[in-house]
Amino acid sequence: MTSSVSREAYGEASARLAAETASATAPQLVTVADEILSVAGLLRSDLRLRRALTDPSRPGSDRAELIKSLLSGKLSKATVDTISTLVSGRFGRPGQLLDATERLGVDALLASADRDDKLADVEDELFRFGQIVAGDSGLASALSAASVPLAVRVKLVQDLLTGKAHVVTGRLVEVALTGFGGRGFEASLSRLVEATAAKSDHEVAYVTVAKPLTEAEEQSLAAKLSALYGHEVTLHVDVQPAVLGGASVRVGSDLYDGTVLRKLNAAKQAFAK
Protein backbone atom coordinates (compact mmCIF):
# COMPACT_ATOMS: atom_id res chain seq x y z
CA MET A 1 0.00 0.00 0.00
CA THR A 2 1.49 3.29 -1.04
CA SER A 3 -1.29 5.85 -1.35
CA SER A 4 -2.52 7.92 1.58
CA VAL A 5 -6.13 6.90 0.91
CA SER A 6 -5.32 3.18 1.14
CA ARG A 7 -3.32 3.74 4.34
CA GLU A 8 -6.27 5.61 5.83
CA ALA A 9 -8.68 2.80 4.91
CA TYR A 10 -6.30 0.20 6.36
CA GLY A 11 -5.87 2.26 9.54
CA GLU A 12 -9.61 2.45 10.13
CA ALA A 13 -10.04 -1.28 9.51
CA SER A 14 -7.09 -2.08 11.76
CA ALA A 15 -8.65 -0.09 14.58
CA ARG A 16 -11.94 -1.92 14.03
CA LEU A 17 -10.17 -5.29 14.13
CA ALA A 18 -8.45 -4.39 17.39
CA ALA A 19 -11.75 -3.29 18.95
CA GLU A 20 -13.63 -6.37 17.76
CA THR A 21 -10.98 -8.77 19.08
CA ALA A 22 -9.98 -6.95 22.28
CA SER A 23 -11.11 -9.84 24.47
CA ALA A 24 -10.36 -12.67 22.02
CA THR A 25 -8.08 -15.52 23.01
CA ALA A 26 -5.01 -16.46 20.98
CA PRO A 27 -6.80 -19.36 19.21
CA GLN A 28 -9.80 -17.14 18.48
CA LEU A 29 -7.49 -14.59 16.86
CA VAL A 30 -6.01 -17.32 14.65
CA THR A 31 -9.55 -18.17 13.53
CA VAL A 32 -10.26 -14.52 12.69
CA ALA A 33 -6.95 -14.33 10.83
CA ASP A 34 -7.81 -17.43 8.81
CA GLU A 35 -11.17 -15.89 7.91
CA ILE A 36 -9.61 -12.60 6.82
CA LEU A 37 -7.02 -14.44 4.76
CA SER A 38 -9.78 -16.48 3.14
CA VAL A 39 -11.33 -13.17 2.05
CA ALA A 40 -7.92 -12.19 0.65
CA GLY A 41 -7.93 -15.44 -1.30
CA LEU A 42 -11.36 -14.60 -2.70
CA LEU A 43 -10.18 -11.14 -3.74
CA ARG A 44 -7.02 -12.58 -5.32
CA SER A 45 -9.05 -14.92 -7.50
CA ASP A 46 -11.82 -12.45 -8.46
CA LEU A 47 -10.63 -9.26 -10.19
CA ARG A 48 -14.20 -8.16 -10.89
CA LEU A 49 -14.99 -8.25 -7.18
CA ARG A 50 -11.85 -6.27 -6.34
CA ARG A 51 -12.85 -3.65 -8.87
CA ALA A 52 -16.41 -3.48 -7.57
CA LEU A 53 -15.18 -3.05 -4.00
CA THR A 54 -12.79 -0.23 -4.96
CA ASP A 55 -15.03 1.54 -7.50
CA PRO A 56 -14.74 5.26 -6.62
CA SER A 57 -18.11 5.97 -8.27
CA ARG A 58 -19.91 3.82 -5.67
CA PRO A 59 -20.46 5.20 -2.14
CA GLY A 60 -18.45 3.49 0.57
CA SER A 61 -21.65 2.37 2.26
CA ASP A 62 -22.69 0.52 -0.92
CA ARG A 63 -19.34 -1.25 -1.15
CA ALA A 64 -19.62 -2.23 2.52
CA GLU A 65 -23.10 -3.64 1.97
CA LEU A 66 -21.84 -5.63 -1.01
CA ILE A 67 -19.16 -7.39 0.99
CA LYS A 68 -21.54 -7.93 3.91
CA SER A 69 -23.99 -9.64 1.58
CA LEU A 70 -21.23 -12.06 0.57
CA LEU A 71 -19.76 -12.73 4.01
CA SER A 72 -22.54 -12.40 6.60
CA GLY A 73 -23.60 -15.73 8.07
CA LYS A 74 -20.44 -17.39 6.75
CA LEU A 75 -17.74 -15.64 8.77
CA SER A 76 -17.54 -14.16 12.27
CA LYS A 77 -18.89 -10.72 13.11
CA ALA A 78 -15.34 -9.51 13.83
CA THR A 79 -14.24 -10.46 10.33
CA VAL A 80 -17.32 -9.11 8.55
CA ASP A 81 -17.16 -5.79 10.42
CA THR A 82 -13.42 -5.44 9.80
CA ILE A 83 -13.64 -6.15 6.06
CA SER A 84 -16.72 -3.97 5.56
CA THR A 85 -14.91 -1.11 7.30
CA LEU A 86 -11.96 -1.67 4.99
CA VAL A 87 -13.91 -1.65 1.72
CA SER A 88 -15.88 1.43 2.74
CA GLY A 89 -12.60 3.34 2.49
CA ARG A 90 -10.95 4.54 -0.67
CA PHE A 91 -8.24 2.78 -2.67
CA GLY A 92 -6.19 4.05 -5.59
CA ARG A 93 -6.26 0.67 -7.34
CA PRO A 94 -7.86 -2.75 -6.75
CA GLY A 95 -4.56 -4.41 -5.82
CA GLN A 96 -4.23 -2.17 -2.78
CA LEU A 97 -7.41 -3.66 -1.32
CA LEU A 98 -5.90 -7.13 -1.58
CA ASP A 99 -2.67 -5.95 0.05
CA ALA A 100 -4.58 -4.33 2.92
CA THR A 101 -6.71 -7.43 3.48
CA GLU A 102 -3.62 -9.65 3.63
CA ARG A 103 -1.99 -7.25 6.06
CA LEU A 104 -5.05 -7.35 8.35
CA GLY A 105 -4.85 -11.14 8.35
CA VAL A 106 -1.19 -10.96 9.29
CA ASP A 107 -2.01 -8.40 12.00
CA ALA A 108 -4.50 -10.85 13.53
CA LEU A 109 -1.92 -13.65 13.47
CA LEU A 110 0.69 -11.47 15.14
CA ALA A 111 -1.86 -10.33 17.73
CA SER A 112 -2.47 -14.01 18.50
CA ALA A 113 1.24 -14.68 18.98
CA ASP A 114 1.51 -11.55 21.14
CA ARG A 115 -1.41 -12.66 23.31
CA ASP A 116 0.30 -16.03 23.67
CA ASP A 117 3.60 -14.28 24.54
CA LYS A 118 5.28 -16.05 21.61
CA LEU A 119 6.23 -13.21 19.24
CA ALA A 120 9.96 -13.73 19.78
CA ASP A 121 9.61 -17.46 19.06
CA VAL A 122 7.62 -16.79 15.88
CA GLU A 123 10.17 -14.25 14.66
CA ASP A 124 13.05 -16.67 15.21
CA GLU A 125 11.20 -19.61 13.64
CA LEU A 126 10.34 -17.60 10.53
CA PHE A 127 13.97 -16.53 10.13
CA ARG A 128 15.31 -20.05 10.67
CA PHE A 129 12.82 -21.49 8.18
CA GLY A 130 13.93 -18.87 5.67
CA GLN A 131 17.52 -19.98 6.18
CA ILE A 132 16.57 -23.62 5.62
CA VAL A 133 14.78 -22.70 2.39
CA ALA A 134 17.65 -20.53 1.17
CA GLY A 135 20.08 -23.39 1.77
CA ASP A 136 18.02 -26.01 -0.09
CA SER A 137 17.51 -25.18 -3.76
CA GLY A 138 15.06 -28.04 -4.24
CA LEU A 139 12.87 -26.90 -1.37
CA ALA A 140 13.10 -23.28 -2.47
CA SER A 141 12.01 -24.24 -5.97
CA ALA A 142 9.12 -26.37 -4.72
CA LEU A 143 7.79 -23.62 -2.47
CA SER A 144 8.28 -20.79 -4.96
CA ALA A 145 7.04 -22.43 -8.16
CA ALA A 146 3.75 -20.95 -9.35
CA SER A 147 3.31 -24.09 -11.47
CA VAL A 148 2.92 -26.16 -8.28
CA PRO A 149 -0.66 -25.89 -6.93
CA LEU A 150 -0.91 -23.77 -3.78
CA ALA A 151 -2.60 -26.62 -1.89
CA VAL A 152 0.41 -28.85 -2.58
CA ARG A 153 2.84 -26.21 -1.31
CA VAL A 154 0.70 -25.59 1.78
CA LYS A 155 0.69 -29.33 2.52
CA LEU A 156 4.49 -29.38 2.20
CA VAL A 157 4.81 -26.52 4.69
CA GLN A 158 2.40 -28.22 7.09
CA ASP A 159 4.38 -31.46 6.89
CA LEU A 160 7.58 -29.55 7.65
CA LEU A 161 6.31 -27.35 10.48
CA THR A 162 3.34 -28.96 12.22
CA GLY A 163 4.37 -29.90 15.75
CA LYS A 164 7.78 -28.27 15.26
CA ALA A 165 6.86 -24.57 15.19
CA HIS A 166 4.20 -22.29 16.64
CA VAL A 167 0.88 -22.41 14.81
CA VAL A 168 1.25 -18.72 13.89
CA THR A 169 4.61 -19.43 12.28
CA GLY A 170 3.03 -22.04 10.04
CA ARG A 171 0.17 -19.72 9.08
CA LEU A 172 2.59 -16.90 8.24
CA VAL A 173 4.67 -19.19 6.04
CA GLU A 174 1.46 -20.09 4.23
CA VAL A 175 0.82 -16.36 3.72
CA ALA A 176 4.30 -16.08 2.20
CA LEU A 177 3.41 -18.84 -0.27
CA THR A 178 0.76 -16.59 -1.81
CA GLY A 179 3.28 -13.74 -2.22
CA PHE A 180 2.68 -11.31 0.67
CA GLY A 181 2.35 -7.81 -0.77
CA GLY A 182 3.12 -9.06 -4.27
CA ARG A 183 6.59 -10.33 -3.32
CA GLY A 184 8.24 -13.65 -4.06
CA PHE A 185 8.22 -16.38 -1.42
CA GLU A 186 11.60 -15.73 0.20
CA ALA A 187 11.13 -11.94 0.10
CA SER A 188 7.70 -12.43 1.69
CA LEU A 189 9.28 -14.43 4.52
CA SER A 190 11.78 -11.64 5.17
CA ARG A 191 9.00 -9.04 5.20
CA LEU A 192 7.01 -11.14 7.67
CA VAL A 193 10.05 -11.45 9.95
CA GLU A 194 10.29 -7.65 9.91
CA ALA A 195 6.55 -7.28 10.59
CA THR A 196 6.85 -9.64 13.56
CA ALA A 197 9.78 -7.63 14.91
CA ALA A 198 7.86 -4.37 14.47
CA LYS A 199 5.02 -5.81 16.57
CA SER A 200 7.58 -6.11 19.38
CA ASP A 201 8.79 -2.53 18.78
CA HIS A 202 12.19 -3.40 17.40
CA GLU A 203 13.88 -3.68 14.03
CA VAL A 204 15.76 -6.55 12.43
CA ALA A 205 19.32 -6.52 11.15
CA TYR A 206 20.25 -9.33 8.78
CA VAL A 207 23.93 -10.08 9.32
CA THR A 208 25.97 -12.34 7.01
CA VAL A 209 29.38 -13.47 8.23
CA ALA A 210 31.93 -16.13 7.31
CA LYS A 211 32.05 -17.63 10.81
CA PRO A 212 29.80 -17.37 13.88
CA LEU A 213 30.01 -14.22 15.97
CA THR A 214 30.84 -14.51 19.64
CA GLU A 215 28.18 -13.44 22.12
CA ALA A 216 30.20 -10.32 22.87
CA GLU A 217 30.48 -9.45 19.18
CA GLU A 218 26.72 -9.87 18.70
CA GLN A 219 25.96 -7.68 21.72
CA SER A 220 28.39 -5.01 20.53
CA LEU A 221 26.99 -4.91 17.00
CA ALA A 222 23.38 -4.86 18.24
CA ALA A 223 24.21 -1.97 20.60
CA LYS A 224 25.86 0.05 17.82
CA LEU A 225 22.94 -0.48 15.44
CA SER A 226 20.40 0.35 18.13
CA ALA A 227 22.23 3.60 18.84
CA LEU A 228 22.42 4.37 15.12
CA TYR A 229 18.71 3.79 14.46
CA GLY A 230 17.42 5.21 17.73
CA HIS A 231 15.55 2.07 18.82
CA GLU A 232 16.22 -1.57 19.59
CA VAL A 233 17.71 -3.62 16.75
CA THR A 234 17.99 -7.39 17.00
CA LEU A 235 20.34 -9.50 14.91
CA HIS A 236 19.54 -12.45 12.68
CA VAL A 237 22.92 -13.95 11.81
CA ASP A 238 23.53 -16.11 8.76
CA VAL A 239 26.89 -17.89 8.55
CA GLN A 240 28.14 -18.26 4.97
CA PRO A 241 31.83 -19.26 4.66
CA ALA A 242 31.76 -18.17 1.00
CA VAL A 243 31.90 -14.48 2.01
CA LEU A 244 35.45 -15.25 3.34
CA GLY A 245 35.47 -12.60 6.07
CA GLY A 246 34.03 -9.29 7.23
CA ALA A 247 30.29 -8.80 7.49
CA SER A 248 27.25 -7.74 5.51
CA VAL A 249 24.51 -5.96 7.47
CA ARG A 250 21.05 -5.08 6.16
CA VAL A 251 18.49 -3.09 8.13
CA GLY A 252 15.38 -2.37 6.08
CA SER A 253 16.57 -0.84 2.80
CA ASP A 254 19.98 0.07 4.26
CA LEU A 255 22.84 -2.24 3.31
CA TYR A 256 26.46 -2.20 4.45
CA ASP A 257 28.53 -4.87 2.74
CA GLY A 258 32.00 -5.07 4.23
CA THR A 259 32.66 -8.68 3.31
CA VAL A 260 35.99 -9.80 1.89
CA LEU A 261 34.12 -11.33 -1.04
CA ARG A 262 32.63 -7.95 -2.01
CA LYS A 263 36.04 -6.28 -1.75
CA LEU A 264 37.63 -8.97 -3.94
CA ASN A 265 34.87 -8.61 -6.53
CA ALA A 266 35.28 -4.83 -6.50
CA ALA A 267 39.03 -5.21 -7.00
CA LYS A 268 38.51 -7.61 -9.92
CA GLN A 269 36.14 -5.14 -11.57
CA ALA A 270 38.63 -2.32 -11.07
CA PHE A 271 41.44 -4.27 -12.69
CA ALA A 272 39.18 -5.35 -15.55
CA LYS A 273 38.61 -1.71 -16.62
N, C-alpha and C positions, 0 to 999 in steps of 0.2 A: 504494500500500500504506500503510495507516494503522495497522493493529493490530500489537501487539507480537509476536503469534504469527506473522503473515505476514512480519514483518521477520526474525524468528529463522529461519524456513524459508528465506527468501531468502539470509540470511547463510551458512547451512550449504551451500546449493547453490553460492553464489558461491565459497566456499572450495574446494569440490570441483572447480568449473570451473577455478580457478586451478591447482590441483594437477594436474589431468588435462592441462592445456595448457601446463605450465611450459616444455617444450622445443619447443613448436610454433612453426613459422615464421609470418610474417604472413599469407601466403596460406592456410595450414592453419587459422588462427584465423578467417579469413573464411568458410571452409567450415563450421566448427563453428557460427559465428554463423548462417549460412544455415539449417543444420539446426535449431537451436534456434528460430529464427523460423518455420520451417515447422511446428514443434510448436505454437507460439503460434497460427498460422493454423488448425490443427486444433482447438485449444481454442476459438478464437473462433467457429468454425462449428458446434460440437457442445456445446450446453449440458448435455446428459445426461452427456457425458464429464466436463465440468468439475465437475458435481455429484458424480459417482462418485469423482473424484479428490480431492475436498475433504470427503467424507462423514465427519463426526466419529465415527460409529458403527463405521467400519471401521478396523482397526489400520493404522498407517502402512506396515507391511511389506506388507500386502495391497494398498494403493494403489500402492506401488512396483512390486510384481509385475505389477499390471494394466498400468501404463504400459510396463514392460519387455516384456510380451507383445505390445504393439502396435508397439514401436520396434526391438526387438532384431533384428539382421540387415538392417535397413533404413537405420539411421543409425550413426554412429561410436560407439565405446565411450565417448569423452569426453562426447558428447551424451546417450547413454542413461544413463550414471552420474549426470550432472548433473541431468537431469530427474527421475530416480527419487529422488535425494536430495531434490529440491524437493518432490515430491508426498508424500513420507513425512512431511513437516512438517505443521503445522496452519495452516488458513486460516479466517478469520472468515466469508468468503463466497466463492463460486466465482470472481467477477470478480477477486479478489486473486491467484488462481493465474495467470490470464492476464496480469495486470500484471507479476507477478514473472518469468514466462517471457519476456515481451518485454524486460524490463530485463536479464535474463541474456544475451539475444541482442545487445543494445546493448553490454553489457559486453565481450563477445567481439569485437565490431567495434572498440571503442575500444582494446582490448588489441592488436589487429592494427595499428592506426594507431600506437600507442605503440611497438610492436616495430619498426615501419618508420620511426620517428622523424618522423612526419608529423601528430602531433596538432594542432599549431598551424595547419598548412595546412587540415586538416579543419574545425577550428573556424571559420576565416576563410571557407572555401568555403560552409559551412552558412549563416553569417550573410549573406554576399553573395547567396546564392540566395534567402534569405528576403526580402531587400530587393528583388530582381528580381520576386518573386511579389507582394509588397505593392504594387509600383508598376505592376502590369499586372493590371487587374481581370479581363480575359478569361482569363489564365493562372491567376489565383487561383481563379476560378470552376471552371475545368476540373479543377484538381487537388483542389479541396475537395468537389465535387459527389458525393454518395453515389449519385446516379442514373447516374453514369458508371462502368462496370465497372472494378474495381481493375486488371485486366490492361491496360486502355487507359491508365489514368493512369500505371502503372508504365512502359509503353512510352514515354509522353510524357517522363517524367523521364529515361529512358535515352537518348532521342534528344537531350535537352538537355545531359546531363552526360557521357556516355561519351566518353572521350578528352580531356575538358576539366577534369575534377575527379578527385580520388583515388577509387579504387574504394569506400573506406569511406564517403566523402561520399555517393555515389550510393545505397549500401545504406541509410544512415541516412535519406535523404530518402524512400526507399521505406517505411521504418518509419513515418515521419510520415504517409504517405498512409493508413495503417490507423488512425491516431488514437492515437499513443503515450500510454498511460496514460489513455485515454478522452478525450483532448483533440481539438480541431479541428486541421486541418492546420498552419496558421501557428503556433498555440500549441505544437504538437508540435515544430516546427522550433526554436522558441525554447528549449524544454526540452532539446532535444538539444544545442543550442549550449552551454547551461549544464552539461550532463552531460560534454561534451567538455572544457570548461574545468576542471571539478572533477577530471577525470582528471589534469590537469596541475597540480593543487593551487593553482588560482587561481579567482577569481570574475569574473563578467562584469557590466559596467555598460553599459546601453543608453543612449546619449546622443543626444538629438535637438536639432539646432541649425538656425538659419536659414542660416548660411554656414559653410564648413569652418573647423575650428579649426587654428591654427598648431601646429607640432610642440611648441613651448614650452607652449602652452595645454593640449595633450593630456597632456604629461608632468606638468604641474602638477596637473591634475585627477586623473589616475591616482594621483599621490603622495598627494593629500589623501584620496581614497577608500580607498586601501590603509591609510593611517594610521587612518582612521575604523573600518574593518572588521577591522583587526588581521591582515590577510594580503593578498597581492597581488591587485589588481583591475585587469583589463584593460578597455579601452574598445572598444566597437563603436559607431561614430559614424554617424548617419543625418542627412543634410542635407535639410531640408524648409523651403524659403523661406516656406511658409504660416504658420510659427510666428512670423514677423516678427523675433524677437530673443530673447535670453536662452537658456536651455537647460532641457531636461527630462532627468532622470537617473533610471533605474530599476535597482536592484540587488536581485535576488530579488523579494520582495514590497514592498520599500521604494521609494517614488516621491517625487521632488522635482520639481515642475513650476514652474519660474521663467520660463516663456516669456512673451513679450509677449502672445501670443494668449490665454493663460489669464488674464492680468491684465485684458485688455480684456473678455473674456467675464464675468469676475467683476464688473467695473464695470458692465457692461450689466445683469446680474442685480440688482445693488444698486439701480440707478436704476429698475428695473422694479417694485420693491416699493412 
